[in-house]
C-alpha cells in the first residue's frame, strides 16, 4: 500500500528483504477484542504481497482461542511470534 505522504509505504529495503526470504515465514500476532488489529493487518498484508508467497500471517485471540495461544507461547495481548520453516538436512 502506498500513500501520498508515504507514511504507509514499505521502504525499498523492506520490499527487498521480503522478496529474498529463503523459506516460508509465518508471523503470529495476538489481539484480544480490546485492541484493533486493522493497522497491523494492513501492514502485514503489504508484507505478504511483497514476499513472493513466502510470508503469511495469522491473528490469535488468546481469549477466544487459548489453545492456539498456548501453542504459540502467547501470554499477553500484542505478542508477536515469527516462525520460519525448517530446512531439512540432506
Rosetta silent file (secondary structure, phi, psi, omega in degrees, C-alpha in Angstrom):
SEQUENCE: XXXXXXXXXXXXXXXXXXXXXXXXXXXXXXXXXXXXXXXXXXXXXXXXXXXXXXXXXXXXXXXXXXXXXXXXXXXXXXXXXXXXXXXXXX
SCORE:     score description
SCORE:     0.000 S_00000001
   1 L     0.000  143.729 -179.996    0.000    0.000    0.000 S_00000001
   2 L  -133.344  144.334  176.029    1.228    3.482   -0.762 S_00000001
   3 L  -125.819  161.641 -178.292    0.024    6.875    0.346 S_00000001
   4 L   -58.773  -41.672 -178.792    0.836   10.356   -0.911 S_00000001
   5 L   -85.240    2.675  176.799    2.760   11.282    2.226 S_00000001
   6 L    62.753   16.148 -179.759    4.439    7.815    2.154 S_00000001
   7 L   -70.901  -20.878  179.056    3.505    7.244    5.817 S_00000001
   8 L  -124.023   45.258  179.974    2.101    3.819    4.907 S_00000001
   9 L  -119.572  132.007  177.743    4.597    2.809    2.250 S_00000001
  10 L   -68.526  139.052  176.825    7.064   -0.024    2.673 S_00000001
  11 L   -67.500  148.503  177.910   10.697    1.045    2.414 S_00000001
  12 H   -55.120  -34.971  178.967   12.590   -0.317   -0.587 S_00000001
  13 H   -65.612  -35.964  177.723   14.865   -2.204    1.824 S_00000001
  14 H   -67.742  -44.740  178.747   11.837   -3.919    3.378 S_00000001
  15 H   -61.308  -41.904  178.959   10.485   -4.921   -0.025 S_00000001
  16 H   -64.097  -44.187  179.104   13.906   -6.275   -0.992 S_00000001
  17 H   -62.194  -42.525  179.517   14.204   -8.281    2.239 S_00000001
  18 H   -63.770  -39.289 -178.275   10.720   -9.738    1.770 S_00000001
  19 H   -70.585  -16.933 -178.035   11.456  -10.745   -1.812 S_00000001
  20 L  -106.421   13.676  176.975   14.584  -12.593   -0.648 S_00000001
  21 L   -56.159  128.164 -176.432   13.057  -14.671    2.145 S_00000001
  22 L   -80.050  -20.879 -176.573   14.794  -18.027    1.887 S_00000001
  23 L  -149.180  159.878  177.995   11.981  -20.009    3.445 S_00000001
  24 L   -56.503  137.861 -177.354    8.307  -19.693    4.304 S_00000001
  25 E  -129.355  132.555  179.206    7.779  -17.374    7.255 S_00000001
  26 E  -119.094  129.360  174.692    4.686  -17.127    9.447 S_00000001
  27 E  -107.708  123.797  175.504    4.014  -14.217   11.766 S_00000001
  28 E  -104.672  130.455 -178.662    1.556  -14.841   14.590 S_00000001
  29 E  -128.320  128.635 -179.165    0.158  -11.734   16.256 S_00000001
  30 E   -93.542  137.319  175.917   -2.073  -11.822   19.306 S_00000001
  31 L  -142.692  135.971  171.312   -5.025   -9.498   19.641 S_00000001
  32 L  -100.782  176.574  179.636   -7.890   -9.530   22.063 S_00000001
  33 L   -70.293   -1.965  178.261  -11.218   -7.833   21.467 S_00000001
  34 L   -90.295   -6.016  178.655   -9.794   -4.852   23.396 S_00000001
  35 L  -124.654  155.183 -179.346   -7.380   -3.947   20.572 S_00000001
  36 L  -106.216  115.318 -176.820   -7.933   -3.128   16.915 S_00000001
  37 L   -84.011    5.003 -170.670   -5.695   -5.122   14.568 S_00000001
  38 H   -60.851  -43.164  179.659   -6.562   -3.136   11.409 S_00000001
  39 H   -62.440  -45.579  178.139   -3.313   -1.117   11.195 S_00000001
  40 H   -63.392  -40.966 -179.400   -1.235   -4.257   11.738 S_00000001
  41 H   -60.882  -41.793  179.777   -3.398   -6.173    9.248 S_00000001
  42 H   -62.900  -46.441  179.653   -2.780   -3.509    6.575 S_00000001
  43 H   -64.526  -46.388 -178.494    0.988   -3.577    7.131 S_00000001
  44 H   -65.952  -32.421  176.280    1.183   -7.369    7.249 S_00000001
  45 H   -66.002  -38.919  174.980   -0.877   -7.654    4.073 S_00000001
  46 H   -61.561  -41.300  176.889    1.676   -5.391    2.351 S_00000001
  47 H   -60.117  -46.424 -178.169    4.419   -7.715    3.617 S_00000001
  48 H   -60.269  -46.240 -177.537    2.546  -10.740    2.262 S_00000001
  49 H   -61.718  -34.402 -175.716    2.002   -9.175   -1.166 S_00000001
  50 L   -95.053   12.329 -173.348    5.702   -8.283   -1.488 S_00000001
  51 L  -104.892    7.418 -177.608    7.102  -11.626   -0.292 S_00000001
  52 L    55.423   36.225  175.808    6.766  -13.795   -3.410 S_00000001
  53 L    80.963    8.784 -175.972    4.471  -16.094   -1.439 S_00000001
  54 L  -100.879   -8.458 -178.559    6.894  -16.738    1.434 S_00000001
  55 E  -117.967  127.695  174.011    5.330  -14.548    4.159 S_00000001
  56 E  -132.324  166.637  179.535    1.990  -15.226    5.796 S_00000001
  57 E  -144.249  158.743  179.040    0.393  -14.036    8.986 S_00000001
  58 E  -148.339  139.352  175.386   -2.292  -15.098   11.404 S_00000001
  59 E   -98.326  138.262  177.968   -4.009  -13.331   14.274 S_00000001
  60 E  -121.583  128.882  172.763   -4.651  -15.204   17.504 S_00000001
  61 L   -99.007  107.838 -176.630   -7.098  -14.051   20.147 S_00000001
  62 L   -63.389  -19.898  178.021   -5.793  -15.604   23.377 S_00000001
  63 L   -78.259  -43.010 -177.216   -9.216  -15.181   24.977 S_00000001
  64 L   -91.774  -16.214  179.949  -11.238  -16.981   22.305 S_00000001
  65 L  -137.057   66.854 -176.027   -8.524  -19.437   21.202 S_00000001
  66 H   -64.528  -26.617 -179.964   -6.395  -20.231   24.270 S_00000001
  67 H   -67.136  -48.999  178.143   -5.082  -23.490   22.772 S_00000001
  68 H   -62.488  -39.835  178.748   -3.526  -21.746   19.756 S_00000001
  69 H   -62.279  -45.232  179.447   -2.195  -19.008   22.019 S_00000001
  70 H   -63.969  -42.886  179.261   -0.591  -21.539   24.343 S_00000001
  71 H   -62.761  -28.725  179.733    0.904  -23.477   21.409 S_00000001
  72 L   -94.703    5.881 -177.352    2.462  -20.239   20.112 S_00000001
  73 L    59.887   34.307  176.905    3.714  -19.264   23.605 S_00000001
  74 L   -89.130  122.420 -179.421    1.471  -16.191   23.574 S_00000001
  75 L  -118.617  -20.084 -179.719    0.846  -14.968   27.097 S_00000001
  76 L  -136.744  155.941  176.863   -0.135  -11.311   26.633 S_00000001
  77 L   -60.289  139.052  177.783   -2.034   -9.194   24.135 S_00000001
  78 L    91.249    3.213  179.612    0.192   -7.739   21.438 S_00000001
  79 L   -69.566  141.227  175.269    2.683  -10.622   21.350 S_00000001
  80 E  -119.428  130.236  177.462    4.403  -11.262   18.016 S_00000001
  81 E  -124.214  128.832  179.414    5.815  -14.698   17.153 S_00000001
  82 E  -112.501  124.217 -179.652    7.817  -15.253   13.987 S_00000001
  83 E  -119.147  131.003  175.352    8.171  -18.821   12.694 S_00000001
  84 E  -114.659  141.538 -178.959   10.388  -19.850    9.819 S_00000001
  85 L   -61.936  144.538  175.564   10.101  -23.246    8.156 S_00000001
  86 L   -77.806  141.529  177.017   12.791  -25.746    8.965 S_00000001
  87 L   -96.478  118.880 -179.947   15.086  -26.693    6.148 S_00000001
  88 L   -61.931  138.733  176.994   15.526  -30.478    6.040 S_00000001
  89 L   -82.869  136.382  179.404   19.147  -31.588    6.300 S_00000001
  90 L   -94.268    0.000    0.000   20.313  -33.774    3.423 S_00000001
